[in-house]
Amino acid sequence: MKMRGTLVDTQLNTDAAQAVLDRIARIEGQVRGIGKMVADHRPCDQILIQVMAARAALEKVAGAIVATGLDECLALPPAEARKVIGNSISMLTEL
């Protein structure tokens, strides 16, 4: 872990990275399915439901990545940890 301003350079461990990659693979399938629905002129409400599901899945990926960073943040001195946590919260609320 390395501090860079209010950011902490973190990396996902092997298990966490694999879990994120698995989720991303499922999301890719969802997005391809959405494209097919659009090409097939499916009803807008059905397409929107799938778009919202894909968006929720991406938010879960973001949450998993932030959780890793916050876990590593706990090893920082309290003042630095507060800055990093505040930055993470700001990033999440901008999504």
DOMI-91741 format. One record per residue: residue number from 1; residue in one letter; x, y, z of N, C-alpha, C, CB in turn. Coordinates in steps of 0.001 Angstrom, whole numbers, padded with zeros to 6 digits, m for minus. Glycine has a CB too. Example, Ala and Ser with C-alpha at 12.3 -4.5 7.8 and 13.67 -1.06 7.14 Angstrom:
2
(dodren 1, "A", (013190, m005690, 007800), (012300, m004500, 007800), (013200, m003300, 007800), (011308, m004473, 009046))
(dodren 2, "S", (012850, m002250, 007080), (013670, m001060, 007140), (012900, 000030, 007870), (014084, m000598, 005725))
//
This chain:
95
(dodren 1, "M", (000848, m001173, 000000), (000000, 000000, 000000), (000889, 001230, 000000), (m000963, 000001, 001216))
(dodren 2, "K", (000518, 002233, m000812), (001308, 003449, m000928), (000341, 004633, m000986), (002240, 003408, m002193))
(dodren 3, "M", (000611, 005659, m000191), (m000222, 006865, m000190), (000144, 007745, m001371), (m000063, 007648, 001136))
(dodren 4, "R", (m000865, 008319, m002000), (m000673, 009279, m003087), (m001733, 010342, m002889), (m000775, 008601, m004523))
(dodren 5, "G", (m001373, 011425, m002189), (m002359, 012445, m001840), (m003368, 011844, m000874), (m003070, 013001, m003109))
(dodren 6, "T", (m004660, 011895, m001231), (m005679, 011268, m000398), (m006085, 009919, m000961), (m006900, 012174, m000273))
(dodren 7, "L", (m005307, 009428, m001924), (m005593, 008123, m002498), (m004607, 007106, m001961), (m005541, 008171, m004034))
(dodren 8, "V", (m005052, 005880, m001861), (m004173, 004791, m001473), (m004070, 003859, m002667), (m004699, 004042, m000196))
(dodren 9, "D", (m002848, 003598, m003097), (m002650, 002642, m004186), (m002814, 001245, m003611), (m001243, 002817, m004863))
(dodren 10, "T", (m003892, 000592, m003966), (m004157, m000755, m003479), (m004338, m001675, m004665), (m005403, m000788, m002561))
(dodren 11, "Q", (m004188, m002940, m004393), (m004433, m003947, m005418), (m005324, m005022, m004822), (m003099, m004555, m005954))
(dodren 12, "L", (m006171, m005577, m005658), (m007016, m006676, m005213), (m006154, m007920, m005050), (m008180, m006932, m006214))
(dodren 13, "N", (m006397, m008658, m003974), (m005687, m009927, m003857), (m006244, m010891, m004895), (m005816, m010519, m002417))
(dodren 14, "T", (m005615, m012029, m005049), (m005979, m012966, m006122), (m007442, m013384, m006053), (m005094, m014201, m006059))
(dodren 15, "D", (m007923, m013719, m004865), (m009323, m014158, m004732), (m010299, m013026, m005045), (m009583, m014688, m003314))
(dodren 16, "A", (m010007, m011835, m004532), (m010888, m010694, m004786), (m010872, m010329, m006260), (m010470, m009484, m003936))
(dodren 17, "A", (m009696, m010368, m006877), (m009601, m010054, m008306), (m010409, m011050, m009132), (m008128, m010055, m008764))
(dodren 18, "Q", (m010334, m012324, m008777), (m011089, m013335, m009518), (m012594, m013120, m009356), (m010700, m014747, m009045))
(dodren 19, "A", (m013010, m012769, m008147), (m014433, m012504, m007912), (m014905, m011317, m008752), (m014693, m012235, m006413))
(dodren 20, "V", (m014081, m010264, m008830), (m014432, m009093, m009639), (m014471, m009475, m011116), (m013423, m007938, m009404))
(dodren 21, "L", (m013482, m010235, m011571), (m013462, m010667, m012977), (m014685, m011525, m013310), (m012170, m011454, m013279))
(dodren 22, "D", (m015088, m012392, m012385), (m016288, m013214, m012605), (m017526, m012337, m012743), (m016478, m014217, m011451))
(dodren 23, "R", (m017638, m011340, m011859), (m018782, m010428, m011936), (m018771, m009654, m013252), (m018773, m009450, m010746))
(dodren 24, "I", (m017591, m009200, m013662), (m017492, m008443, m014908), (m017871, m009314, m016106), (m016071, m007887, m015085))
(dodren 25, "A", (m017490, m010575, m016079), (m017861, m011482, m017170), (m019386, m011618, m017250), (m017203, m012876, m016969))
(dodren 26, "R", (m020041, m011715, m016092), (m021510, m011802, m016090), (m022126, m010511, m016606), (m022035, m012107, m014673))
(dodren 27, "I", (m021540, m009382, m016214), (m022044, m008086, m016673), (m021886, m007965, m018185), (m021306, m006928, m015961))
(dodren 28, "E", (m020746, m008422, m018711), (m020544, m008400, m020168), (m021648, m009186, m020870), (m019156, m008983, m020537))
(dodren 29, "G", (m021997, m010335, m020319), (m023092, m011126, m020889), (m024414, m010380, m020823), (m023216, m012461, m020162))
(dodren 30, "Q", (m024653, m009719, m019686), (m025881, m008922, m019554), (m025933, m007828, m020613), (m025974, m008299, m018148))
(dodren 31, "V", (m024829, m007140, m020811), (m024800, m006023, m021763), (m024993, m006537, m023188), (m023467, m005243, m021651))
(dodren 32, "R", (m024376, m007665, m023520), (m024612, m008244, m024850), (m026088, m008597, m025018), (m023731, m009503, m025064))
(dodren 33, "G", (m026690, m009110, m023962), (m028122, m009429, m024003), (m028974, m008188, m024212), (m028543, m010128, m022721))
(dodren 34, "I", (m028571, m007091, m023577), (m029297, m005830, m023763), (m029191, m005381, m025215), (m028747, m004731, m022815))
(dodren 35, "G", (m028006, m005490, m025795), (m027833, m005128, m027198), (m028734, m005951, m028101), (m026385, m005305, m027616))
(dodren 36, "K", (m028845, m007244, m027802), (m029713, m008122, m028597), (m031179, m007716, m028428), (m029515, m009605, m028186))
(dodren 37, "M", (m031547, m007348, m027199), (m032929, m006911, m026966), (m033247, m005664, m027792), (m033162, m006629, m025463))
(dodren 38, "V", (m032299, m004725, m027838), (m032506, m003504, m028630), (m032625, m003864, m030111), (m031341, m002493, m028406))
(dodren 39, "A", (m031721, m004715, m030591), (m031749, m005118, m032003), (m033041, m005849, m032352), (m030547, m006011, m032325))
(dodren 40, "D", (m033593, m006581, m031386), (m034835, m007320, m031601), (m036079, m006466, m031355), (m034868, m008535, m030701))
(dodren 41, "H", (m035879, m005175, m031068), (m036990, m004235, m030835), (m037900, m004688, m029700), (m037813, m004068, m032109))
(dodren 42, "R", (m037263, m005155, m028608), (m038041, m005559, m027428), (m038626, m004318, m026761), (m037156, m006361, m026418))
(dodren 43, "P", (m039674, m004480, m025963), (m040289, m003325, m025291), (m039283, m002588, m024402), (m041493, m003781, m024450))
(dodren 44, "C", (m039417, m001275, m024383), (m038484, m000424, m023635), (m038427, m000778, m022152), (m038875, 001032, m023790))
(dodren 45, "D", (m039577, m001115, m021558), (m039557, m001422, m020129), (m038725, m002675, m019845), (m040988, m001607, m019604))
(dodren 46, "Q", (m038776, m003662, m020726), (m037967, m004868, m020548), (m036471, m004543, m020679), (m038374, m005945, m021579))
(dodren 47, "I", (m036134, m003702, m021637), (m034735, m003301, m021827), (m034254, m002522, m020609), (m034571, m002449, m023116))
(dodren 48, "L", (m035080, m001601, m020144), (m034697, m000774, m019001), (m034461, m001628, m017753), (m035777, 000280, m018722))
(dodren 49, "I", (m035263, m002639, m017548), (m035066, m003536, m016406), (m033682, m004172, m016477), (m036162, m004630, m016370))
(dodren 50, "Q", (m033289, m004597, m017660), (m031978, m005226, m017820), (m030850, m004210, m017661), (m031880, m005908, m019186))
(dodren 51, "V", (m031053, m002996, m018138), (m030049, m001938, m017958), (m029855, m001667, m016467), (m030474, m000633, m018701))
(dodren 52, "M", (m030947, m001585, m015727), (m030853, m001334, m014290), (m030159, m002492, m013565), (m032250, m001107, m013701))
(dodren 53, "A", (m030400, m003708, m014006), (m029733, m004867, m013398), (m028230, m004816, m013660), (m030326, m006187, m013947))
(dodren 54, "A", (m027846, m004452, m014871), (m026419, m004341, m015197), (m025779, m003216, m014387), (m026220, m004089, m016715))
(dodren 55, "R", (m026488, m002130, m014249), (m025967, m001007, m013459), (m025764, m001424, m011998), (m026928, 000207, m013541))
(dodren 56, "A", (m026734, m002133, m011440), (m026609, m002598, m010051), (m025412, m003536, m009903), (m027905, m003314, m009599))
(dodren 57, "A", (m025202, m004382, m010898), (m024063, m005301, m010855), (m022747, m004525, m010880), (m024121, m006291, m012036))
(dodren 58, "L", (m022668, m003476, m011687), (m021461, m002640, m011724), (m021241, m001930, m010389), (m021560, m001607, m012859))
(dodren 59, "E", (m022318, m001505, m009762), (m022188, m000859, m008459), (m021651, m001836, m007419), (m023537, m000294, m008006))
(dodren 60, "K", (m022031, m003102, m007522), (m021488, m004118, m006612), (m019997, m004315, m006849), (m022230, m005453, m006787))
(dodren 61, "V", (m019570, m004263, m008097), (m018143, m004355, m008405), (m017416, m003172, m007765), (m017903, m004384, m009948))
(dodren 62, "A", (m017963, m001977, m007930), (m017344, m000795, m007326), (m017265, m000948, m005812), (m018132, 000477, m007691))
(dodren 63, "G", (m018315, m001462, m005213), (m018323, m001680, m003762), (m017247, m002646, m003315), (m019671, m002193, m003321))
(dodren 64, "A", (m017056, m003714, m004072), (m016020, m004694, m003729), (m014634, m004072, m003819), (m016109, m005917, m004653))
(dodren 65, "I", (m014434, m003232, m004823), (m013131, m002587, m004987), (m012896, m001575, m003864), (m013038, m001892, m006366))
(dodren 66, "V", (m013908, m000795, m003526), (m013772, 000174, m002444), (m013531, m000544, m001115), (m015028, 001065, m002354))
(dodren 67, "A", (m014209, m001649, m000895), (m014027, m002396, 000353), (m012581, m002837, 000518), (m014956, m003616, 000390))
(dodren 68, "T", (m011958, m003261, m000562), (m010544, m003648, m000507), (m009685, m002463, m000091), (m010073, m004194, m001871))
(dodren 69, "G", (m009939, m001316, m000707), (m009181, m000121, m000359), (m009390, 000288, 001086), (m009560, 001017, m001270))
(dodren 70, "L", (m010620, 000172, 001572), (m010902, 000551, 002952), (m010246, m000414, 003932), (m012408, 000600, 003193))
(dodren 71, "D", (m010220, m001682, 003602), (m009535, m002655, 004460), (m008068, m002270, 004621), (m009656, m004086, 003874))
(dodren 72, "E", (m007428, m001909, 003523), (m006021, m001516, 003584), (m005859, m000173, 004282), (m005422, m001452, 002178))
(dodren 73, "C", (m006857, 000659, 004190), (m006830, 001975, 004818), (m006755, 001843, 006338), (m008070, 002790, 004413))
(dodren 74, "L", (m007281, 000778, 006873), (m007279, 000589, 008324), (m005866, 000494, 008888), (m008061, m000662, 008689))
(dodren 75, "A", (m004895, 000176, 008047), (m003506, 000089, 008490), (m002837, 001467, 008541), (m002722, m000837, 007565))
(dodren 76, "L", (m003501, 002491, 008046), (m002934, 003846, 008030), (m003130, 004532, 009379), (m003577, 004688, 006910))
(dodren 77, "P", (m002330, 005556, 009651), (m002600, 006382, 010836), (m004001, 007000, 010722), (m001514, 007503, 010994))
(dodren 78, "P", (m004688, 007204, 011834), (m006089, 007674, 011799), (m006344, 008904, 010932), (m006535, 007978, 013182))
(dodren 79, "A", (m005488, 009905, 011002), (m005731, 011127, 010219), (m005683, 010833, 008723), (m004695, 012214, 010575))
(dodren 80, "E", (m004722, 010034, 008298), (m004628, 009669, 006879), (m005809, 008791, 006474), (m003298, 008939, 006592))
(dodren 81, "A", (m006190, 007883, 007352), (m007317, 006985, 007058), (m008591, 007792, 006837), (m007521, 005967, 008206))
(dodren 82, "R", (m008809, 008809, 007681), (m010013, 009649, 007523), (m010029, 010331, 006159), (m010083, 010712, 008642))
(dodren 83, "K", (m008878, 010835, 005718), (m008798, 011483, 004404), (m009137, 010493, 003287), (m007391, 012074, 004179))
(dodren 84, "V", (m008569, 009300, 003366), (m008793, 008290, 002322), (m010252, 007854, 002313), (m007872, 007068, 002536))
(dodren 85, "I", (m010814, 007646, 003491), (m012219, 007227, 003579), (m013122, 008339, 003034), (m012605, 006879, 005055))
(dodren 86, "G", (m012835, 009578, 003374), (m013616, 010703, 002847), (m013549, 010763, 001338), (m013126, 012017, 003435))
(dodren 87, "N", (m012376, 010536, 000778), (m012219, 010532, m000675), (m013022, 009387, m001299), (m010727, 010412, m001056))
(dodren 88, "S", (m012986, 008215, m000678), (m013746, 007069, m001209), (m015243, 007364, m001195), (m013450, 005791, m000387))
(dodren 89, "I", (m015694, 007975, m000129), (m017124, 008318, m000034), (m017486, 009327, m001124), (m017466, 008896, 001376))
(dodren 90, "S", (m016624, 010316, m001326), (m016876, 011307, m002388), (m016963, 010647, m003756), (m015774, 012374, m002398))
(dodren 91, "M", (m016035, 009723, m004017), (m016047, 009039, m005305), (m017329, 008246, m005489), (m014839, 008118, m005430))
(dodren 92, "L", (m017768, 007551, m004450), (m018982, 006749, m004567), (m020218, 007601, m004756), (m019149, 005881, m003351))
(dodren 93, "T", (m020272, 008754, m004115), (m021468, 009588, m004256), (m021522, 010287, m005609), (m021519, 010623, m003144))
(dodren 94, "E", (m020393, 010331, m006326), (m020385, 010916, m007665), (m020837, 009930, m008717), (m019008, 011424, m008007))
(dodren 95, "L", (m020938, 008661, m008389), (m021338, 007659, m009384), (m022767, 007866, m009831), (m021173, 006255, m008824))
//
